[in-house]
Structures are given as C-alpha cells and as structure tokens.
Amino acid sequence: MRRALIVTGILILVGVAFYWTFTDQGKETKASPPANRQRIVGRVPVEIALLQRGSLDRRLQLSGTVVAEAQVDVFSKVSGVLEEIEVEQGDWVKADQVIAVVEREEREAKLQESRAALDVLRARWAQMETGARPEEIAQAEELVRQTEARWQNSLDNYKRLKTLKDRDCISQQRLDEAMLQVTISEAEHNSAKEKLTLMRKGARQEDRDALLAQIRQAEATVKLAEINLKNATIRAPISGVISERFLDRGAFVCTTAPLIRIVAMDVVKVVVHVVEGELAQISPGSHAEIRVDTYPNELFRGSVVRISPTVDPQTRTAVVEIQVANRDHRLKPGMFARASLIMQRRDGVLLLSKDSLLRQKGASRVFVHDNGKASLREVVIGLQGEQHVEVLKGLQEGAEVIVAGQYELSDGMPVDVIRGRENP
C-alpha cells in the first residue's frame, strides 16, 4: 500500500513538471514579437516615422444637444367643431398646406348675408350718383302742374264761398272747409315742386355722406366675415414634420389649445456651452464635426451660426449654436451630441507625432535616426492638435523621427530600426 502511494506521488510530480515546462514555452513564444529582420546585438530597437507636411487643427471638444431649427405649435384662430384634420404624427408638410378645417357652414352663411347687405347699399349709391331718369323728371313736372291746378281750383272755390258767406247764404263751417282744402292743395303743390327740384339738383351732400358711411361699414363687415371663413381653414405656417397631434376629428377646437406641433428638421442645431476663455477664438462660420451615439461611425459636419452675446455668470459659459444639414432627418431633436469645434487650422505644416516628444527642462526635444545612431534635437513647436504638433524649428521635412523606444536612448547611442512608418 505504501509503495503504491509513493508511485502515485512520483507520477503527479512528473505531470506537474511537464505542464509548467510547456506552459512557459508557450508564454515565451507568445511574448516574443515576430521580427521582420534579425536584431542587431548591442543596439536599442526603435521605430521611426518620416516627418511630412500636412494639415493640422486645434479643436475644442464639447457636448451638447440637438435641437430643431424651428418648432411651432399650431393654434386655430376660431372656435368650433373640428370637421377635418388631414395629417398624422410623422407626416411631412409644406408651408401653407391645409392641415385642418373648423366648421365652415355658419361662417359661409354670414359672409353671404353681409355681401347681400353691401349690394343693397351700393345699388342705392349708384342710383344717387346717376340721379333721376328723364321720364321720372317728366312725371314730377306733371305732378307739379296737377297740384298747381288743384290748388288754384280750391282757391277759386274759397273766393266764391266767401262771397256767399258775406251774403249770409252759407254757414261758416262750409267756408272753413273750403279754406282747409286750399291749405292742403297748396302743401301738395309745394311738395311736388320740392321733389322736382331735388330730382334736377341731385341728392344733398349730407345724404351722400351718410350713405357712403353705411357702405364702408358694410364693407368692413364683409371683410371680417371673409377673415373668419378663411381662418376656419388651418394651414401649416412652416415646412416640417408633424411631431405631435393633440386633437382628433369631431373635437371642439378653442383658440387657446394647439392642434398640432410642427418641427422643421431639414436643418438642425447643436447647442453647446463654451467657456468664456475660448470664446474669442470662435466666430460665426467656424467649422465643427458632430457625432451622436445613434450613428457612432458617422461624422456630421456643421458650422457656427450664432454665439450668445452674454455669458452666464454662474457657469461662465456662453451658448453657441452649430448648424448642421439634416435632409434625411437622421439627427433627431433631443439627441445627445459631441461636437469637435475647430478653433484653428493650418495647412502645409510639418507634422510631428506627440508620441515622439520628450519634455526636458522646459524644452521640447526629439530623437532623430541619423546613420544608425540616435541624434537628440531640440524643436520649437507651434499649433498643437490631438495627435500631432506643428514643428516651427529644429527639423526638416523627411527627417526620420524616432516615435517608439526613445525613452531608452541618449544622444549618439546606436539604434536598430525595427519598423518604419509614414507620419499620418
């Protein structure tokens, strides 16, 4: 029994030894990078990049919110039952397109009534302007002659009866009746003459003014009825997408509650907040690149269109609006957006990778591969981007800048270039 336990222990130890041996070999194999060339013993392996010219910009990274170019709640100007509503949520509408109709029948009847009243007044005005027709004047002249004849006859009859009364042949009552007839016939004659005079002269100015005032009042009533009827048909004030519809057909519409909400999305804005120290470097027209989580691999381009004239005293930031074309409506109002605002851009500059820079005693230095050795150079840098900086002095285009392994180097140390790449 004891011998069996000893054999078993020996087998276990052999198995563990084999396991660790093969595991260590695998780790060594995995850790050893594939080499395209044999490393030179005694030299520090490095990677280099050719110094080239390109474009460089300095950016300000901001976060903000996508908002619509315009958002309008559409109200009805008249109250009544909603007879028709032509749109649904998500529909696209054009400016001035009919979207709803509030009851029209009563408003159409009022318009017809006001137009008829205006027509009557205009007819009276036309009659006053043209005056009496020749046959009407002839009739008036004839009436004057007739009333004059009746007046003269009544006057002659009164004179005759007066003579009889003086002889005490008739009563005083009969004489008074004759006198009354004279008075009536005279009044009829005078009235006929005045009517003839008016026909010949036309209407008085005060009558013309009064009728003209009535016509103007009637025209205003017609205009108001036309406006009420027009307002019963509701049109889209802007082009855009129906984001919400608040009422259905048959509902009662009042002037204080919206029917629908229209959002203009062909162009959207990304609203960001910029600290006051960066505002001086931003101006309308500055370019920006926009990304949203919904489309992580897509880049949207825009430009600054508006900078707030004031700074929030609590946050020390100002609102900046970036306009972005959105014809396909993929950018939705309310989305979270990340904006990369290009503060400064230069073209045709020498681009140096930030990975190659060494900060030593306040100076910027790099190692350059020069005939198999590392040569330490001091450089003057200008504009700084996210991955590269602008070289103003110290290097020439085409220089082989060491971008990996430089922290193990000293000036003049032999190096072994194991990889070379172009400076992007």
Secondary structure, DSSP 8 states (H G I E B T S, - for coil): -HHHHHHHHHHHHHHHHHHHHHHHHHHHHHHS---SS---TTSEEEEEEE-EEEEEEEEEEEEEEEEEEEEEEEE-SS-EEEEEE---TT-EE-TT-EEEEE--HHHHHHHHHHHHHHHHHHHHHHHHHH---HHHHHHHHHHHHHHHHHHHHHHHHHHHHHHHHHTT-S-HHHHHHHHHHHHHHHHHHHHHHHHHHHHHH---HHHHHHHHHHHHHHHHHHHHHHHHHHHTEEE-SS-EEEEEE---TT-EE-TTSEEEEEEEEEEEEEEEEEEHHHHTT--TT-EEEEEETTEEEEEEEEEEEEE-SS--TTT-EEEEEEEEE-TT--S-TT-EEEEEEEEEEEEEEEEEEGGG-EEETTEEEEEEEETTEEEEEEEEEEEE-SSEEEEEES--TT-EEEEESGGG--TT-BEEEEEEEE--
